[in-house]
Amino acid sequence: MHNKVMGRYMTIKEAAKYLGVSSLTLRNWDKRGKLVAVRHPVNNYRLYTYSDIEKFLKSFEGRRPRKLKVRLIED
């Protein structure tokens, strides 16, 4: 994944793959305020930063939300 550098944006597809969940799950989390995406100013696409995702994962303090499996993606 080329966008996993801190502060860089990931598309919803890249973030879903990184987290091991579906894009629909990310959309639902966004609607519920669990992992809020920023919106691209031109096309309104959801974007996620690596640091936001890491903060989200750390908020579980060692426990994972149901159905979440983090996958290691190597370049």
BAVEX-642750 format. One record per residue (C-alpha): x negated, y negated, z; residue number from 1. Coordinates in Angstrom, 2 decimals, decimal comma. Each point is the difference from the previous one (the first is absolute). Example, Ala and Ser with C-alpha at 12.3 -4.5 7.8 and 13.67 -1.06 7.14 Angstrom:
+---------+---------+---------+-----+
!      xx !      yy !      zz ! pos !
+---------+---------+---------+-----+
!  -12,30 !    4,50 !    7,80 !   1 !
!   -1,37 !   -3,44 !   -0,66 !   2 !
+---------+---------+---------+-----+
***
This chain:
+---------+---------+---------+-----+
!      xx !      yy !      zz ! pos !
+---------+---------+---------+-----+
!    0,00 !    0,00 !    0,00 !   1 !
!   -1,64 !   -3,22 !   -1,07 !   2 !
!    2,01 !   -2,32 !    2,28 !   3 !
!   -0,84 !    1,46 !    3,39 !   4 !
!   -2,36 !   -2,83 !    0,93 !   5 !
!    1,22 !   -2,03 !    2,99 !   6 !
!    2,14 !   -2,93 !   -1,08 !   7 !
!    0,65 !    1,35 !   -3,49 !   8 !
!    3,54 !    0,72 !   -1,09 !   9 !
!    1,42 !    3,42 !   -0,81 !  10 !
!    3,09 !    0,61 !   -2,07 !  11 !
!    2,85 !    1,89 !    1,58 !  12 !
!   -1,08 !    3,09 !   -1,95 !  13 !
!   -3,60 !   -0,24 !    1,27 !  14 !
!    1,13 !   -0,61 !    3,59 !  15 !
!    2,44 !    2,91 !   -0,14 !  16 !
!   -2,73 !    2,30 !   -1,29 !  17 !
!   -2,42 !   -1,22 !    2,68 !  18 !
!    2,57 !    0,65 !    2,75 !  19 !
!    1,33 !    3,23 !   -1,48 !  20 !
!    3,58 !   -1,23 !   -0,17 !  21 !
!    2,31 !   -0,94 !   -2,85 !  22 !
!    0,50 !   -3,49 !   -1,40 !  23 !
!    3,59 !    0,22 !    1,23 !  24 !
!   -1,25 !    0,56 !    3,56 !  25 !
!   -2,14 !   -3,15 !   -0,26 !  26 !
!    2,98 !   -1,97 !   -1,31 !  27 !
!    2,07 !    1,23 !    2,95 !  28 !
!   -2,76 !   -0,89 !    2,48 !  29 !
!   -0,18 !   -3,45 !   -1,58 !  30 !
!    3,76 !   -0,51 !    0,36 !  31 !
!   -0,16 !    1,13 !    3,64 !  32 !
!   -3,03 !   -2,15 !    0,78 !  33 !
!   -2,28 !    2,94 !    0,82 !  34 !
!   -2,59 !   -0,72 !   -2,69 !  35 !
!    0,86 !   -3,26 !   -1,71 !  36 !
!   -1,34 !   -0,62 !   -3,48 !  37 !
!   -1,02 !   -3,34 !   -1,41 !  38 !
!    1,59 !   -0,94 !   -3,30 !  39 !
!   -1,88 !   -0,88 !   -3,15 !  40 !
!    0,88 !   -3,63 !   -0,81 !  41 !
!    0,57 !    0,63 !   -3,71 !  42 !
!    1,68 !    3,40 !   -0,28 !  43 !
!    1,23 !    0,51 !    3,61 !  44 !
!   -1,63 !    3,46 !    0,24 !  45 !
!   -0,75 !    1,34 !    3,46 !  46 !
!   -3,70 !   -0,09 !    0,89 !  47 !
!   -1,81 !    1,39 !    3,03 !  48 !
!   -3,43 !   -0,74 !    1,41 !  49 !
!   -2,29 !    2,71 !    1,29 !  50 !
!   -0,29 !   -1,89 !    3,29 !  51 !
!    3,82 !   -0,16 !    0,41 !  52 !
!    0,25 !    3,75 !   -0,56 !  53 !
!   -2,81 !    0,67 !    2,48 !  54 !
!    1,75 !   -2,22 !    2,59 !  55 !
!    3,22 !    1,92 !   -0,65 !  56 !
!   -1,77 !    3,32 !    0,59 !  57 !
!   -1,74 !   -1,26 !    3,14 !  58 !
!    3,35 !   -1,13 !    1,42 !  59 !
!    0,84 !    3,67 !    0,50 !  60 !
!   -2,96 !    0,41 !    2,41 !  61 !
!   -0,99 !    3,50 !   -1,00 !  62 !
!    3,47 !    1,19 !   -0,94 !  63 !
!    1,28 !    0,00 !   -3,56 !  64 !
!    3,50 !   -0,99 !   -1,08 !  65 !
!    2,08 !    2,94 !   -1,14 !  66 !
!   -0,89 !    1,33 !   -3,44 !  67 !
!   -3,15 !   -2,14 !   -0,28 !  68 !
!   -3,19 !    1,68 !   -1,12 !  69 !
!   -2,96 !   -2,20 !   -0,83 !  70 !
!   -1,94 !    1,28 !   -3,00 !  71 !
!   -3,66 !   -0,73 !   -0,60 !  72 !
!   -0,43 !   -1,33 !   -3,52 !  73 !
!   -3,52 !   -0,12 !   -1,33 !  74 !
!   -1,09 !   -1,97 !   -3,05 !  75 !
+---------+---------+---------+-----+
***
